[in-house]
């Protein structure tokens, strides 16, 4: 920072401080959170519900975590598809979130065909918007790419619910290409790797196309595609209060176009407190496994975790990444579903020992958090999602962009719902707590 600018900043701090007690004094919900940690209600929705606690006699009580899409528990949605060889659970989930009911076979086939018809990028878009404009961060490039699609839309300013649906599905269908091409462009330009470009296949679903577009040989197993399909389902929505979805609704409420709205959501999801948490888990676990072998005792694991909490190991943050959640308390249903799905692929990849260590690390962390902090926590989805991506050979750079690909349907569904049933611009208030002062002429300052 320029020294003059720093001096202005430091001098200004004396005028700008807002003491923490002010938030309680003025009954302002810091971070839109109530005193008991629950979220401030900011809207009504029929799309998704996130359950991690119950209220009894006005007090928050821990409960087993549940995630509902249109009233259907996600574990039922996943288990209902077990044994089906077709890899389009994500497409079925998209249909459910957008239209509110489960499609029959012909409806699902028609929906998959509709998405496939939008896979292809506009002419010269790959060359001009991606290959010639590589970015050091793929989330920034995704923002730019989505904004660039505005110029290829014959009627981009039409914000009616029906046109928003058409636009949103077109963007959703193009995301596998956008994120994979952005990765290849970055790897080629900055890391001097070979550049390979495949084109999306209309007979593939979203998960299959991601693996096809990402890998140089386009090869993948059915088991790999099914696990990635599951990952997309589990990240498709998480209620209207999560930061990126709320951002989406706030921006859309101004009446702006969907491209601007989605670019804002992507910017929100880029933050490590929201979309990038699984990368922190992977980094932490790599350091842990450099220090401890797979057959380390539980006591050795607990000692290391105590060191993490005491800011003596890893990044000195005092956080065991992947443990605990803002809403879920006793369990995160997404993590539980992943724990059931991982073993078969871990065996295929000869990573059973690594997965077993993750499981023990989770159980030990629960014990340490209870002993050291007096709180019950569970592993969240980020603790295992990064491990899944490692099994699939997906680079770090794509972890958060894949979250964008999955969550796009949730953003779209809430965007449309808000247009239909709320329609007012989001305009909360803030309380001024500064002093009142008189203007002083510049010569007298």
C-alpha positions in Angstrom: 0.0 0.0 0.0 1.2 3.5 -0.8 2.5 5.2 2.4 0.2 8.2 2.0 -2.8 6.0 1.5 -1.8 4.0 4.6 -1.6 7.1 6.7 -5.0 8.2 5.5 -6.4 4.7 6.4 -4.8 4.5 9.8 -5.9 8.1 10.8 -9.4 7.3 9.7 -9.6 4.2 11.9 -10.2 6.5 14.9 -13.4 7.8 13.3 -14.6 4.5 12.0 -14.6 2.0 14.8 -17.9 0.2 15.6 -17.5 -1.5 19.0 -18.8 -5.1 19.2 -21.2 -4.3 22.0 -23.1 -1.9 19.7 -24.5 -4.9 17.8 -26.3 -6.1 21.0 -27.2 -2.6 22.1 -29.0 -1.8 18.9 -30.3 -5.4 18.4 -28.5 -5.8 15.1 -27.9 -9.3 13.9 -24.3 -9.6 13.1 -23.8 -11.7 9.9 -27.6 -12.0 9.8 -27.3 -14.5 12.7 -29.3 -14.6 15.9 -27.6 -14.9 19.3 -28.1 -18.7 19.3 -26.4 -19.0 15.9 -29.6 -19.6 13.9 -30.1 -17.6 10.8 -32.3 -14.5 10.5 -35.3 -15.4 8.3 -35.1 -13.4 5.1 -37.7 -15.0 2.9 -40.1 -17.9 2.2 -39.3 -20.8 -0.1 -40.8 -24.1 -1.3 -37.5 -25.2 -3.0 -35.3 -26.6 -0.2 -35.0 -27.0 3.5 -31.9 -27.4 5.6 -32.6 -29.0 9.1 -29.8 -29.2 11.7 -31.6 -28.4 14.9 -35.1 -28.0 16.4 -36.6 -25.4 18.6 -38.0 -26.7 22.0 -39.5 -24.1 24.4 -37.9 -21.4 22.3 -34.4 -23.0 22.7 -32.2 -24.5 20.0 -31.7 -28.2 20.3 -29.2 -30.3 18.3 -30.8 -32.8 15.8 -29.7 -35.2 13.1 -29.1 -33.2 9.9 -31.6 -33.5 7.0 -31.7 -31.8 3.6 -34.9 -31.7 1.6 -35.4 -30.9 -2.1 -39.0 -29.9 -2.6 -40.0 -31.8 0.5 -38.2 -35.0 -0.5 -35.3 -36.0 1.7 -32.1 -36.1 -0.3 -31.1 -39.5 1.1 -34.4 -40.9 -0.3 -33.7 -39.2 -3.6 -30.3 -40.9 -3.8 -31.3 -44.3 -2.5 -34.3 -44.3 -4.9 -31.9 -44.3 -7.8 -29.6 -47.0 -6.5 -29.3 -49.8 -9.0 -30.1 -47.6 -12.0 -27.3 -47.6 -14.5 -28.1 -44.3 -16.1 -26.1 -41.4 -14.8 -28.6 -38.5 -14.7 -29.5 -38.1 -11.0 -28.4 -34.5 -11.2 -30.7 -33.9 -14.2 -33.6 -35.4 -12.3 -32.7 -33.2 -9.3 -32.6 -30.1 -11.6 -36.1 -31.0 -12.8 -37.4 -31.4 -9.3 -35.9 -28.2 -8.0 -37.1 -26.1 -10.9 -40.6 -27.5 -11.4 -41.5 -28.9 -8.0 -42.3 -32.5 -8.9 -40.4 -35.7 -9.9 -40.5 -36.3 -13.7 -41.6 -39.5 -15.3 -39.2 -41.2 -17.7 -40.4 -39.4 -20.8 -40.3 -36.0 -19.1 -36.8 -36.7 -17.8 -35.6 -37.8 -21.2 -37.1 -34.6 -22.8 -35.4 -32.5 -20.1 -32.1 -34.2 -20.7 -32.5 -33.6 -24.5 -33.3 -30.0 -23.9 -30.1 -29.5 -21.8 -28.0 -31.4 -24.4 -29.3 -29.0 -27.1 -27.6 -26.2 -25.2 -24.2 -27.9 -24.5 -22.5 -26.2 -27.4 -20.8 -22.8 -26.9 -21.5 -20.0 -29.4 -19.3 -19.7 -32.4 -15.8 -18.5 -31.7 -16.6 -18.2 -27.9 -14.0 -20.8 -26.9 -11.3 -19.0 -28.8 -12.1 -15.4 -27.9 -13.6 -15.6 -24.4 -11.5 -18.4 -22.9 -8.3 -19.5 -24.8 -7.3 -15.9 -25.5 -8.2 -14.7 -22.0 -6.7 -17.3 -19.6 -7.0 -16.3 -15.9 -5.0 -17.2 -12.8 -8.2 -18.0 -11.0 -10.9 -20.1 -12.7 -13.7 -18.5 -10.7 -12.9 -15.1 -12.1 -12.8 -16.6 -15.6 -16.2 -18.2 -15.0 -17.6 -14.8 -14.0 -16.1 -13.3 -17.2 -17.4 -16.1 -19.4 -21.0 -15.9 -18.0 -21.0 -12.2 -18.5 -19.7 -12.6 -22.0 -22.6 -14.9 -22.9 -24.8 -11.8 -22.4 -23.7 -10.6 -25.8 -24.8 -13.8 -27.5 -28.3 -13.6 -26.2 -30.9 -12.1 -28.6 -32.9 -10.7 -25.7 -30.7 -10.6 -22.6 -32.7 -7.9 -20.7 -35.8 -10.0 -20.6 -36.1 -10.8 -16.9 -39.5 -12.5 -17.0 -39.6 -15.9 -15.1 -40.1 -17.9 -18.3 -37.3 -16.3 -20.2 -35.0 -16.5 -17.1 -35.7 -20.2 -17.0 -34.6 -20.6 -20.7 -31.5 -18.4 -20.1 -30.6 -20.2 -16.9 -30.8 -23.7 -18.4 -28.7 -22.6 -21.4 -26.0 -21.4 -19.0 -26.3 -24.5 -16.8 -25.8 -26.7 -19.9 -22.7 -24.9 -20.9 -21.0 -24.9 -17.5 -19.1 -28.2 -18.0 -17.5 -26.8 -21.1 -16.8 -23.4 -19.5 -15.1 -24.7 -16.5 -13.1 -27.5 -18.2 -11.9 -25.2 -21.0 -11.0 -22.5 -18.5 -8.9 -25.1 -16.6 -7.1 -26.2 -19.8 -6.4 -22.6 -20.9 -4.9 -21.8 -17.5 -2.8 -25.0 -17.4 -1.6 -24.4 -20.9 -0.8 -20.7 -20.5 0.5 -20.5 -17.0 1.8 -24.0 -16.4 3.0 -24.8 -19.9 1.0 -28.0 -20.2 -0.3 -29.5 -23.4 -3.6 -28.2 -24.5 -6.3 -30.6 -25.4 -9.9 -29.7 -26.3 -12.8 -32.1 -26.5 -16.4 -31.2 -27.4 -19.4 -32.1 -25.2 -21.3 -35.2 -26.2 -25.1 -35.0 -26.4 -25.5 -38.6 -25.2 -23.7 -37.8 -22.0 -25.2 -36.2 -18.9 -23.6 -33.3 -17.0 -21.3 -35.5 -14.8 -20.2 -37.6 -17.7 -19.4 -34.6 -19.9 -17.3 -33.1 -17.1 -15.0 -36.2 -17.0 -15.0 -36.4 -20.8 -14.0 -32.8 -21.3 -11.4 -32.8 -18.5 -9.4 -35.8 -19.2 -6.9 -36.0 -22.1 -8.1 -39.5 -23.1 -11.8 -38.7 -22.3 -11.9 -42.1 -20.5 -13.9 -42.7 -17.3 -15.6 -45.6 -15.5 -19.2 -45.9 -14.7 -18.4 -45.7 -11.0 -16.5 -42.5 -11.4 -19.4 -40.9 -13.3 -21.9 -42.0 -10.7 -19.9 -40.6 -7.8 -19.5 -37.2 -9.6 -23.2 -37.3 -10.4 -23.9 -37.8 -6.7 -21.6 -34.9 -5.8 -23.6 -32.6 -8.1 -26.8 -33.7 -6.5 -25.6 -33.0 -3.0 -24.4 -29.5 -3.9 -27.4 -28.6 -6.1 -29.1 -26.5 -3.4 -28.9 -25.6 0.3 -31.8 -23.4 1.0 -32.3 -19.7 0.2 -30.1 -18.4 3.1 -26.7 -19.6 1.9 -24.5 -16.7 0.9 -24.4 -17.2 -2.9 -28.1 -18.0 -3.3 -29.0 -15.0 -1.1 -26.6 -12.9 -3.2 -28.4 -14.2 -6.3 -31.8 -13.1 -5.1 -30.6 -9.7 -3.8 -29.0 -8.8 -7.2 -32.0 -10.2 -9.2 -34.4 -8.2 -7.1 -33.1 -5.0 -8.7 -34.4 -6.2 -12.1 -31.0 -6.8 -13.6 -30.2 -9.5 -16.2 -29.4 -13.1 -15.2 -25.8 -12.9 -16.4 -25.0 -10.1 -14.0 -26.9 -12.0 -11.2 -25.0 -15.2 -11.7 -21.7 -13.4 -11.9 -22.4 -12.0 -8.5 -23.2 -15.5 -7.1 -20.0 -16.9 -8.5 -18.1 -14.1 -6.8 -19.8 -15.0 -3.5 -19.0 -18.7 -3.9 -15.3 -18.0 -4.6 -14.8 -17.0 -1.0 -13.0 -19.7 1.2 -15.7 -19.3 3.8 -18.3 -20.5 1.3 -17.2 -22.5 -1.7 -13.5 -23.1 -1.2 -13.7 -24.9 2.2 -12.9 -28.4 0.8 -9.5 -27.1 -0.6 -8.6 -26.1 3.0 -9.5 -29.6 4.2 -7.3 -31.2 1.5 -4.4 -28.9 2.4 -4.8 -29.7 6.1 -5.1 -33.5 5.5 -2.0 -33.5 3.3 0.0 -31.9 6.1 -1.5 -34.3 8.7 -0.5 -37.3 6.6 3.0 -36.0 6.2 3.2 -36.0 10.0 1.2 -39.2 10.8 1.1 -42.6 9.0 -2.1 -44.3 8.1 -1.7 -46.7 11.1 -1.2 -43.9 13.6 -3.0 -44.6 16.9 -6.2 -42.7 17.8 -4.3 -41.1 20.6 -1.7 -39.7 18.2 -4.4 -38.3 16.0 -6.2 -36.6 19.0 -2.9 -35.1 20.1 -2.3 -33.6 16.7 -5.9 -32.3 16.5 -5.4 -30.7 19.9 -2.3 -29.0 18.5 -4.5 -27.7 15.6 -7.0 -26.2 18.0 -4.2 -24.6 20.1 -2.8 -23.0 16.9 0.4 -25.1 17.1 -0.1 -27.1 13.8 -1.0 -26.4 10.2 -2.1 -22.8 9.6 -2.3 -21.6 13.2 -6.0 -20.7 12.7 -7.2 -22.9 15.5 -9.7 -24.6 13.1 -10.1 -28.3 12.2 -11.4 -27.7 8.7 -14.3 -29.9 7.6 -15.6 -30.3 11.1 -18.8 -28.4 12.1 -21.4 -26.5 10.2 -23.4 -23.3 10.5 -26.7 -25.2 10.6 -26.0 -28.9 10.9 -25.0 -30.1 14.4 -25.1 -33.8 15.0 -24.6 -34.8 11.4 -24.4 -33.4 7.8 -26.6 -35.7 5.6 -24.4 -34.9 2.6 -21.3 -36.1 4.4 -23.1 -39.3 5.5 -24.2 -40.0 1.9 -20.6 -39.6 0.7 -19.3 -41.9 3.4 -21.6 -44.6 2.0 -20.6 -43.9 -1.6 -16.9 -43.6 -1.3 -15.7 -47.1 -0.4 -16.3 -48.7 -3.8 -14.4 -46.1 -5.7 -11.7 -46.0 -2.9 -11.2 -49.7 -3.5 -11.1 -49.2 -7.3 -8.4 -46.6 -6.8 -6.5 -48.6 -4.1 -7.1 -45.8 -1.5 -8.9 -47.8 1.2 -6.2 -47.0 3.8 -6.5 -43.3 3.1 -10.3 -43.4 3.4 -10.1 -45.4 6.7 -7.7 -42.7 8.1 -10.3 -40.0 7.1 -13.0 -41.9 9.0 -10.8 -42.2 12.1 -9.7 -38.6 11.9 -13.4 -37.5 11.9 -14.3 -39.6 14.9 -11.2 -38.4 16.9 -12.1 -34.8 16.0 -15.5 -35.2 17.4 -14.0 -36.4 20.7 -11.4 -33.6 20.8 -13.9 -30.8 20.0 -16.2 -32.1 22.8 -13.3 -32.3 25.3 -11.6 -29.0 24.3 -14.6 -26.8 23.3 -17.5 -28.6 24.9 -19.5 -28.8 21.7 -20.8 -31.6 19.5 -19.8 -31.4 15.9 -19.8 -33.7 12.9 -17.9 -33.8 9.6 -19.5 -31.6 7.0 -19.7 -32.3 3.3 -16.4 -30.4 2.6 -14.5 -33.0 4.7 -15.2 -35.7 2.2 -15.9 -33.8 -1.0 -12.3 -32.9 -1.5 -11.3 -36.6 -1.0 -13.8 -37.6 -3.6 -12.3 -35.1 -6.1 -8.9 -36.5 -5.3 -10.1 -40.0 -6.1 -11.5 -38.7 -9.4 -8.2 -37.0 -10.3 -9.8 -33.6 -10.4 -7.3 -30.7 -9.9 -7.7 -28.2 -7.0 -8.4 -25.4 -9.4 -11.7 -27.1 -10.3 -13.1 -27.8 -6.9 -15.0 -24.6 -6.5 -16.0 -24.3 -10.2 -17.6 -27.7 -9.9 -19.6 -26.3 -6.9 -20.7 -23.5 -9.3 -21.8 -26.2 -11.9 -23.9 -28.0 -9.2 -25.4 -25.0 -7.5 -26.4 -23.2 -10.7 -29.8 -24.9 -10.6 -30.4 -23.8 -7.0 -29.6 -20.2 -7.9 -31.9 -20.4 -10.9 -34.8 -22.0 -9.0 -34.6 -19.3 -6.2 -34.2 -16.5 -8.7 -37.5 -17.6 -10.5 -39.3 -18.3 -7.2 -38.5 -14.8 -5.9 -39.6 -13.2 -9.2 -42.9 -15.0 -9.0 -43.9 -14.6 -5.4 -41.9 -11.7 -3.9 -40.8 -9.3 -6.6 -39.7 -6.5 -4.3 -36.2 -5.1 -4.3 -34.2 -6.4 -1.3 -33.7 -3.3 0.8 -32.8 -4.0 4.5 -31.7 -1.2 6.8 -28.6 -0.3 8.8 -28.4 1.8 12.0 -26.2 4.8 12.0 -24.1 4.9 15.2 -21.5 7.6 14.3 -21.2 11.0 15.8 -22.9 14.1 14.4 -20.3 16.7 13.3 -20.2 20.1 11.7 -18.4 20.8 8.4 -15.1 22.6 8.9 -13.7 24.8 6.1 -10.5 23.4 4.7 -8.3 26.3 5.9 -9.4 25.6 9.5 -8.7 21.9 9.6 
